[in-house]
Amino acid sequence: MLTRREKQVMELVAWGASTKEISIILRISFSTVQNHIHNIKDKLNLQKSTEISAYYFCTTFNISFELSPLKYKRPWQQQHNDS
């Protein structure tokens, strides 16, 4: 479960705010924002900030969101047969 502050940070990340902008908007230090982003990724099992954005919008609009490596293959992870 995300804290209230982590939810605020997640929303700002989703709308494209930089770490510096988030620190100014929420009046917290840059490193605190980085810690919140790290915690969000850890709690939601995400790897990138773009995944935070996708997760935020999917949950906001009740769209299924699943990043399981067994069910979701990124294009650069697919193996190619060059034979």
Secondary structure, 3 states (H helix, E strand, C coil): CCCHHHHHHHHHHHCCCCHHHHHHHHCCCHHHHHHHHHHHHHHHCCCCHHHHHHHHHHHHCCCCCCCCCCCCCCHHHCCCCCC
